[in-house]
């Protein structure tokens, strides 16, 4: 996704939405929910019924809460890592666009 966004930034097509960005908007929360599900099975922390859907719809709030609850202050670093992965493609696209034009 990052390479595709870098190519878009080089071409100068940063204003138009595309299928890759649309998939990334829903794909990243789905990956987070899949990781979350495996993690709470491993840690034996069962948050609540339908936690997966709740995490998918409100991941910027639910995910840091879960990480802080299960890992303490280390969870903040894990969240920042996942959050960074979510925004790296867009950042690279804008950076390549600025540098190439």
SULDAFEN-V41175 format. One record per backbone hydrogen bond with DSSP energy under -1.0 kcal/mol. NH is the residue of the N-H (numbers start at 1). CO is the residue of the C=O. E is the energy in kcal/mol with one decimal. If there is no record, write none. Layout:
BEGIN
<<NH	CO	E> <NH	CO	E>>
END
This chain:
BEGIN
<<5	1	-2.4> <6	2	-2.2> <7	3	-2.3> <8	4	-2.0> <9	5	-2.2> <10	6	-2.2> <11	7	-2.4> <12	8	-1.7> <13	8	-2.0> <22	18	-1.9> <23	19	-2.7> <24	20	-2.3> <25	21	-2.0> <26	22	-1.2> <27	23	-3.5> <28	24	-2.0> <30	26	-1.4> <31	27	-2.5> <32	28	-2.4> <33	29	-2.4> <34	30	-2.3> <35	31	-2.5> <36	32	-2.8> <37	33	-2.6> <38	34	-1.9> <39	35	-2.4> <40	36	-2.8> <41	37	-1.4> <42	38	-1.8> <43	39	-2.6> <51	48	-1.2> <54	50	-1.8> <55	51	-2.8> <56	52	-2.1> <57	53	-2.3> <58	54	-2.0> <61	58	-1.6> <62	58	-2.8> <63	59	-1.8> <65	61	-1.3> <66	62	-2.7> <67	63	-2.5> <68	64	-2.6> <69	65	-2.4> <70	66	-2.4> <71	67	-2.5> <72	68	-1.6> <74	71	-1.0> <75	72	-1.3> <76	73	-1.1> <78	74	-1.6> <79	75	-2.5> <80	76	-2.4> <81	77	-1.9> <82	78	-2.2> <83	79	-3.2> <84	80	-2.3> <85	81	-1.9> <86	82	-1.5> <87	83	-1.4> <88	84	-1.6> <91	87	-2.2> <92	88	-2.8> <93	89	-2.1> <94	90	-2.3> <95	91	-2.6> <96	92	-2.8> <97	93	-2.2> <98	94	-2.5> <99	95	-2.5> <100	96	-2.2> <101	97	-1.3>>
END
